[in-house]
């Protein structure tokens, strides 16, 4: 069976490492939950709900309260054994609120009302079905249409910024297909890091989205050929140190055997 749907995040996985794509999209291997993942999930819930409030109530204290409530909702269901002690969970919570405090230095949530939040997108792009959930879309006071993505981690170095926009450009393509309107800008809002928040944005125009459509079609075809041949070569790199599957990845297993041939003998 060929590729049925593709999300922006899984498309990014394949570009980064085809073996990572296989682990996540084909094998659907579980990944151990982490405090960083829990923070991101809970913060997204809180930031989404912040805009349910009237503008004058969108305060830091309200966001902190929404974070606490969201954590109570999802903790036992999604992260039941994440923290070995109450003290570690409390320390994580305090650090999480410090990260959230940075949001108000990134933008003023009282100055606009989003058009969409947690927007569920599933679009058939003439034979490619692309699906994903967009954090936020808003029309600014100057009339520009902007799509934004929250990140609770720290911003990568400037030279690695453009690849981080890959998924957002796909979302911009989906918005154009659904609404007939091309977003003017895409924004990444990084809330983590020792120096406070970082907002990075780039303009978007139809020629860029046309190029993304072509790139996505080429990627779709490459993934289908990889699936037909069961050929997903690993692509080792700096991100391997943070990969959940490093211990079972062929690239690192081969490296371990080369370093210690006796390891291959059971």
C-alpha positions as a printed Julia matrix, in Angstrom:
266×3 Matrix{Float64}:
   0.0     0.0    0.0
   1.32    3.42  -0.92
   1.43    6.58   1.11
  -2.07    7.59   2.23
  -1.46   10.86   4.08
   1.54   12.91   5.15
   1.87   15.45   7.93
   4.31   18.37   7.91
   6.15   16.87  10.88
   6.57   13.45   9.25
   7.67   15.12   6.02
  10.31   16.92   8.07
  11.33   13.6    9.63
  11.96   12.05   6.22
  14.04   15.02   5.11
  16.07   14.77   8.31
  16.44   10.98   8.35
  14.44    8.38   6.38
  15.05    5.83   9.15
  13.48    8.19  11.68
  10.45    8.47   9.4
  10.2     4.67   9.3
  10.37    4.34  13.08
   7.62    6.93  13.56
   5.34    6.64  10.54
   5.74    3.02   9.38
   6.66    1.07  12.5
   4.81    3.49  14.79
   7.2     2.76  17.61
   6.33    4.41  20.92
   8.65    7.11  22.21
   9.23    7.57  25.92
   7.58   10.75  27.2
   9.91   13.48  28.4
   9.5    16.53  30.62
  10.13   18.71  27.55
   7.34   17.01  25.61
   5.0    17.33  28.59
   5.82   21.04  28.89
   5.17   21.63  25.2
   1.84   19.79  25.2
   0.59   21.51  28.34
   1.77   24.95  27.21
  -0.01   24.55  23.87
  -3.26   23.79  25.69
  -2.8    26.83  27.92
  -1.91   29.21  25.09
  -4.86   28.0   23.04
  -7.26   28.62  25.91
  -5.78   32.02  26.75
  -7.64   33.41  23.73
 -10.95   32.11  25.06
 -10.69   34.93  27.58
 -11.59   38.57  26.9
  -8.49   40.6   25.97
  -8.28   42.37  29.32
  -8.1    39.0   31.1
  -5.19   37.62  29.04
  -2.65   38.14  31.78
   0.39   36.15  32.92
  -1.52   34.97  35.99
  -4.36   33.71  33.8
  -1.91   31.82  31.57
  -0.22   30.24  34.58
  -3.6    29.12  35.9
  -4.53   27.67  32.52
  -1.23   25.77  32.46
  -1.89   24.28  35.9
  -5.41   23.24  34.92
  -4.24   21.72  31.63
  -1.53   19.74  33.45
  -4.09   18.33  35.9
  -6.23   17.27  32.95
  -3.55   15.41  31.03
  -1.06   14.29  33.7
  -2.63   10.98  34.7
  -3.78   10.16  31.18
  -0.66   10.99  29.15
   2.22   11.26  31.63
   1.33    9.07  34.63
   4.87    8.01  35.55
   6.89   10.93  34.23
   8.16   12.28  37.55
   9.57    9.98  40.22
   8.82   12.45  43.01
   6.55   15.34  43.86
   9.59   17.57  44.29
  10.78   16.92  40.73
   7.3    17.58  39.35
   7.1    20.84  41.31
  10.51   21.96  40.02
   9.38   21.17  36.47
   6.21   23.19  37.02
   8.11   26.22  38.3
  10.49   26.09  35.35
   7.54   25.71  32.97
   5.87   28.84  34.34
   9.14   30.73  33.87
   9.13   29.66  30.23
   5.5    30.76  29.85
   6.33   34.16  31.36
   8.48   34.78  28.29
   5.4    34.66  26.09
   4.35   38.15  27.13
   7.7    39.54  26.03
   7.21   37.94  22.62
   3.83   39.51  21.83
   0.82   41.21  23.39
  -2.13   38.78  23.41
  -4.55   41.61  24.17
  -3.85   43.27  20.82
  -5.51   40.71  18.52
  -7.97   37.83  18.33
  -6.86   34.78  16.34
  -8.93   33.65  13.39
  -8.09   30.03  14.19
  -6.43   28.06  16.98
  -5.39   24.41  16.82
  -6.7    24.42  13.26
  -7.26   20.9   11.97
  -6.14   20.84   8.35
  -6.56   17.94   5.94
  -6.29   18.92   2.29
  -6.1    16.93  -0.92
  -3.49   18.71  -3.02
  -4.39   17.04  -6.3
  -3.41   13.54  -5.25
  -1.45   14.28  -2.07
  -3.41   14.27   1.19
  -1.61   16.45   3.71
  -2.87   16.69   7.27
  -1.78   18.54  10.36
  -2.81   20.86  13.18
  -1.76   24.51  12.94
  -1.21   26.31  16.24
  -2.64   29.68  15.27
  -3.69   31.98  12.44
  -4.53   35.64  12.81
  -5.14   38.76  10.76
  -3.04   41.63  12.05
  -4.11   45.26  12.27
  -2.24   46.03   9.06
  -4.36   43.47   7.22
  -1.65   40.81   6.91
  -2.49   37.15   7.42
  -0.02   35.45   9.74
   0.36   31.84  10.88
   2.3    31.15  14.06
   3.81   28.14  15.78
   4.71   27.96  19.47
   7.95   26.33  20.59
   8.7    25.9   24.29
  12.36   25.12  23.63
  15.11   27.57  22.85
  15.68   28.94  19.37
  18.29   27.16  17.26
  21.28   29.12  15.97
  20.42   31.55  13.2
  22.03   29.4   10.5
  19.52   26.62  11.27
  16.45   28.83  11.17
  15.28   28.22   7.62
  14.78   24.44   7.96
  12.58   25.15  10.99
  10.16   26.98   8.68
   9.67   23.91   6.48
   6.52   22.71   8.27
   5.04   26.22   8.45
   5.43   26.69   4.71
   3.48   23.47   4.22
   0.77   24.83   6.5
   0.74   28.04   4.48
   0.2    25.93   1.37
  -2.73   24.16   3.05
  -4.23   27.51   4.12
  -4.0    28.78   0.55
  -5.8    25.68  -0.71
  -8.54   25.85   1.92
  -9.18   29.6    2.01
  -7.9    30.84  -1.34
  -5.74   33.35   0.51
  -1.96   33.25   0.78
  -0.58   33.97   4.26
   1.73   36.98   4.3
   4.09   35.74   7.03
   4.94   32.65   9.03
   6.28   32.96  12.57
   8.09   30.72  15.03
   7.71   31.8   18.66
  10.46   30.25  20.8
   9.73   30.7   24.5
  12.71   28.85  26.02
  16.33   29.84  26.36
  18.27   31.82  28.95
  17.92   35.15  27.15
  14.15   35.17  26.85
  11.87   34.57  23.86
  12.91   34.7   20.23
  10.46   35.35  17.42
  11.57   34.5   13.91
   9.46   35.18  10.88
   9.75   35.19   7.13
   7.47   36.57   4.42
   5.49   34.21   2.23
   4.36   34.68  -1.37
   2.76   32.51  -4.03
   6.02   31.65  -5.82
   7.42   30.25  -2.56
   4.32   28.16  -1.99
   4.39   26.94  -5.58
   7.98   25.83  -4.98
   6.92   24.12  -1.73
   4.19   22.29  -3.62
   6.77   20.96  -6.08
   9.14   20.03  -3.27
   6.36   18.25  -1.4
   5.38   16.26  -4.5
   8.97   15.18  -5.04
   9.2    14.18  -1.38
   5.92   12.26  -1.59
   7.24   10.3   -4.57
  10.54    9.58  -2.81
   8.7     8.28   0.26
   6.49    6.05  -1.87
   9.55    4.56  -3.58
  11.2     4.01  -0.2
   8.07    2.23   1.01
   7.94    0.03  -2.08
  11.57   -1.02  -1.58
  11.5    -1.0    2.23
  14.58    1.2    1.97
  14.92    3.85   4.67
  18.62    4.62   5.09
  19.62    6.34   8.33
  21.23    9.73   8.06
  23.48   10.22  11.1
  24.01   13.75  12.29
  24.06   16.04  15.33
  20.37   15.41  16.08
  21.05   11.73  16.72
  22.02   12.56  20.29
  18.39   13.48  20.99
  16.76   10.66  19.02
  14.54    8.26  20.95
  15.53    5.42  18.64
  19.3     5.71  18.68
  19.75    2.42  20.53
  17.96    0.47  17.77
  19.04    2.53  14.78
  21.09    0.54  12.21
  23.59    3.39  11.85
  24.51    3.3   15.53
  24.31   -0.48  15.8
  26.82   -0.77  12.92
  29.06    1.81  14.55
  29.01   -0.14  17.83
  29.99   -3.35  16.04
  32.84   -1.6   14.23
  34.09   -0.22  17.53
  33.73   -3.57  19.32
  33.33   -6.6   16.99
  32.69   -8.79  20.01
  29.44   -6.91  20.52
  28.01   -8.66  17.48
  28.54  -12.06  19.11
  25.8   -13.08  21.5
